[in-house]
Amino acid sequence: MNPASRRRRLISMVTMAVSGNRETLPRLRKVLCAIITGILVALPGPAWTVVQKIDVLTPRDFGYVIGDLLEHEIRVSLEPPFRIDEQSLPHPERINRWLWLREAQVSAREYSTSTTYRIRLVYQLLSAPEQVHQLFTPEQTLYVSDGKERLPLFIKPWGFSAGPLLKRDPDAIAYTDIQPALPPPPIPTGGYWVGLGLSGAAMLAGSMLLAYIYWAMPLIARSRGPFARAYRRVSWLNKGDEPDRYPAALRAIHHAFNETAGNVVFPETLADFFRAKPQFEHLRNDIEAFFGESRAQFFVPAMRGQRSEFGTLERLCRACRDIERGVA
């Protein structure tokens, strides 16, 4: 039996029940039948026949302040082929002074004899009353449809209490003091300091390596050059008292010239030496005088007693050493 037939049968039963005494209750029968018929017609009779179960899950109904969210979940089980008309869902918007509907979503899960719809409504409290106040969510009207018939489904308002963040003391000028804000927690910087230290150490090591390659190594190499060694030898001999220290100093300087030229240098080949090593050109007179004195000391016995001072040999070696190092 469909819902319309049930309603007609109920009307008939009521009519028969009130028609037993036609003489005493003729007017009452007509009035009662009209009232009951109007009520049955006005009620959404078919809706309760297709809704197997409806549950409205709500959060706590107290202790809300501005900014809080209130989430409602409506679970409706419908007989097929009825389904929730998603067009009837409320749209997210500001509802009144207090509430804003942020979300309205629906999801469905089908079973063998029914379909359960999960409707999620999320409200947010936009304003705070000055004192604890009773508020209500709006009544929602959803519709179920089978493609031919569209029936209403009423969700009644839900009440909750909301209050201000701080209580106002009527005898005070300002709000009650609250706990001061906590200072921001310190950011751990240990890792950054370790990285900075490692980076600095790497930069320092790289700088030292570059300085060693481009400055120390050439300097060390130049300090070990032929004239550098000869200068140290001549200086050491100048401090001694050996009888043959002067000839030894001459031989040390000759070895430096030979090693620098790559061959044995004689007075007759000095021109070739100056062409090959033009940086020594400005010492030509001193070098030629040295070779002349060296020949006299080693090959002219009459000239062996006429010697230059050791200081002259040291100055020549030092000048040649500076040219060798590139600082002269």
Order of alpha helices (4+ residues) and beta strands (2+ residues): alpha-alpha-alpha-beta-beta-beta-beta-beta-beta-beta-beta-beta-beta-alpha-alpha-alpha-alpha-alpha-alpha-alpha
